[in-house]
Amino acid sequence: MVTRQLGPGMFQQYTQQVCEDCPNVKYQRETEFLRIHVEPGMVHGQQINQFEEGEPLIDGEPGDLIFVLKQMDHPFFSRSGNDLHMMHTIDLVEALVGFKHEIKHLDGHTVTLQAASVTKPGQVAKIAGEGMPLMDNAHQHGDLYVTYQIAFPDTMSNAQKESIQKTFAGTGMTVL
């Protein structure tokens, strides 16, 4: 029987059961390094279970350790399922006559972005097989979708304006 004072003039009595079969053991935390293998194509919120690597339960059996993946934001790419999306800015001349640019992918390999004709603002290009690897088959990938932005000049000289007017004369486009 244990008596405990809760406040002035207030006491609590209760019984405490002591196990005589096993010693009163306190568990001490151990520091251990674990290697966790994140499979290509795993998604945000997916769990990785480590069998019996967690805290021990009351009867002394260790529990499972569960890791929950958190996808970090990337400055250029965003993920939608197995597909990747990105914005790419080209200048006005490249938008009119074509371009060829190389970008570095998430895994370090180079991807070529190119167009041989006019590229319009907001135009989306699909590059097949350059997205995230599929979870069940790392040899297959989603797609990369590139949305093009056009960087227009802030100002133009009168000579530039005249040159553009002469270039586009008769095409149905009017330049003011």
Residue pairs with C-beta under 8 A, 6 or more apart in sequence:
1 13
1 14
1 15
1 16
2 13
2 14
2 15
2 16
3 11
3 12
3 13
4 11
4 12
4 13
4 14
5 11
5 12
6 12
18 24
27 55
27 56
34 50
34 53
34 65
36 48
36 50
36 67
37 48
38 48
38 69
39 135
39 138
40 132
40 133
40 135
40 138
41 82
41 132
41 133
41 134
41 135
41 136
41 138
42 69
42 135
43 69
43 71
43 81
43 135
44 69
44 70
44 71
45 68
45 69
45 70
46 68
46 69
47 66
47 67
47 68
47 69
48 66
48 67
48 69
49 64
49 65
49 66
49 67
50 64
50 65
50 66
50 67
51 64
52 61
52 62
52 63
52 64
53 62
53 64
53 65
54 62
54 63
54 64
54 65
54 66
55 62
55 63
56 62
56 63
57 63
71 79
74 106
76 86
76 87
76 103
77 84
77 85
77 86
77 106
78 84
78 85
78 86
79 85
79 132
81 132
81 142
82 131
82 132
82 133
82 134
82 141
82 142
83 131
83 132
83 142
83 143
83 144
83 145
84 106
84 130
84 131
84 132
84 142
84 143
84 144
84 145
85 144
85 145
85 146
85 147
86 103
86 144
86 145
86 146
86 147
87 146
87 147
87 148
87 149
88 101
88 103
88 113
88 146
88 147
88 148
88 149
89 148
89 149
89 150
89 151
90 99
90 101
90 119
90 148
90 149
90 150
90 151
91 150
91 151
92 150
92 151
92 152
92 153
94 119
95 118
95 119
95 120
95 121
95 148
95 150
96 118
98 114
98 115
98 116
98 117
98 119
99 113
99 114
99 115
99 119
100 112
100 113
100 114
101 112
101 113
101 114
102 110
102 111
102 112
102 113
103 110
103 111
103 113
104 110
104 111
105 111
105 130
111 127
111 130
111 144
113 125
113 127
113 146
115 125
119 148
119 150
120 148
120 150
121 148
121 149
121 150
122 147
122 148
122 149
123 147
123 148
124 145
124 146
124 147
124 148
125 145
125 146
125 148
126 143
126 144
126 145
127 143
127 144
127 145
127 146
128 143
129 140
129 141
129 143
130 141
130 143
130 144
131 141
131 142
131 143
131 144
132 141
132 142
133 139
133 140
133 141
134 140
134 141
134 142
156 164
161 175
164 175
165 175
168 175
